[in-house]
Every structure is written in C-alpha cells, then in structure tokens.
Amino acid sequence: MWGGVRELKVAVLDDDPKILKEVRSEISKLLKEEDLDLAVKYFENSEQLSFNNYDLKFNVYILDIEINEKDEKNNTITGLDIAKKIREKDRNAYIVFLTSHPEFVFDGYEVRAYRYILKDNFKSKLRKTLMEICKDLEEETKSFFLIRKNSKLKKLYYSDIYYVKKEKNQKNVEFVTDESEDGEDKKEEDKEKNGENKHRITLQEVYDQLPKDRFIFVDRAVIVNIRKVDTYMDGILFMKNGKEISVSRSHKKEIMARLAEYWKKKI
C-alpha cells in the first residue's frame, strides 16, 4: 500500500465483454506486481453501474466513451452522457475514457476527463494512469498549508484549495475551499467556518510556501490552484466550484501557457 493513501475504488464500464475481460486481466496483474489498495468493480452497462453506485462510491471511473445504450424512452446513452451524470454528483472523481477513436479527446473537456486511453494499445497506458492517480492521492494526503489562528492550528490540503485571495483593506488572506466558498449570502455558521480559513499573512508569503507547479498568481490579489480551473475564456477563469476569477492583463500569457501545459499532460 502506498503510504497514507486511502483505498481507491474503481469502476470499469465497457459493453464489449472482450475489452472488459482484458482490462480485468491487466488490473489483476497490476495488483499482483504493485502493493496498491484498489477495490475494482466491472460493469457491462450503465444500469448496473448506477445501481451499484449507491453502495460503493467510486473515485475512479474507467468508461468506454463509445458505449451505445438506450434508456427507457429509447434515447441513446453514450459514455460521455454517463460521465456528465457522474460529474453532477462528484466534482473530484477521476474519469478515464477508453476509446478507439482519438478524435473523441476534445469531447471530454466538458466533463474534465483525467486521461484518454486508446483501446488498441491500452495495457501500458492503463497501468501508468492508475499508478499516477495513486501517486496524486498520496501527495494530497501529505501536502498541506498550515494556518495558525490564535492558539489553533488547521491543515488545509492543497487539493482542497481553489484559490487564495487578499481581503480588501485587510492584512488577512482567505483560502477558498469547497467548505468555505466565499459569497455575500452565506449563513452565519458558514461565515464562521469561512473565518477559520483566514490567515494574517501576506499573499507573497503564502505563494512562497505553495508548490509552484500547482499555484499561480492571476493578479496581485489572487493566487489560483491550476488543478481547480475548469475553463479559461476571454481573461476569465471558470473554477470547478462555479466561481469566476478575472486574470490581469500582465498574467494572461503565463496563465494560458501553464494551463495548456497542465491539460496536455492529461491527454
């Protein structure tokens, strides 16, 4: 087992029994050769996956993007449709597509696919992808920013931070996470929890402590986690938590280069 990594729950969906058998065989070999903590379920149709999903929440989905099913109204269901439903329930799950057609790669941006694997040579790529996901999770359990507030210490894992912003007319910075999303209409208890993520420190001091391959200044008052960016368009970062962040003119070129570099690694 990788140190500190929680059990990885993997769902594999493919309507081709031959491919499903080959994937099962390759994962079985991987488990024998590497000390990984994986719980894997295999499905031939999305109905099986949906039923089982209530009993076992998966954090990795390996989907045949070309799956072709019909729902009760005789509408066609594809692997991309299944991925969209997964994304509605889970913003952080890893989605890996199996495909015979590389042109489908661009369809996956909408659901933030982690990786595309071509079926004609999937074995080494599948192994590498699962190993990388395990490594990502291991890093997330070890990597955190420590906030000191009075006599209290709090860990903020890098993987939970969407962005860090300097408060207006204040000497504090605020770390925005899933549980502490900023907004004017938050309830009092949410505001109190959000206050736990504020820290009396300069934004530059925060940046000096963060990993540079993940975080970047987008203007003088905001640092963004690149891994939490969904889309970039016309100088606006659309974050995975639904927030929109403006990029200053002086940072646009660097932001585009960094995002392109990061997203290219996921294809």
Summary of the structure (lengths in Angstrom):
residues: 267
radius of gyration: 20.4
end to end distance: 26.9
largest distance: 62.5
contacts: 758
relative contact order: 0.10
helix: 41%
strand: 30%
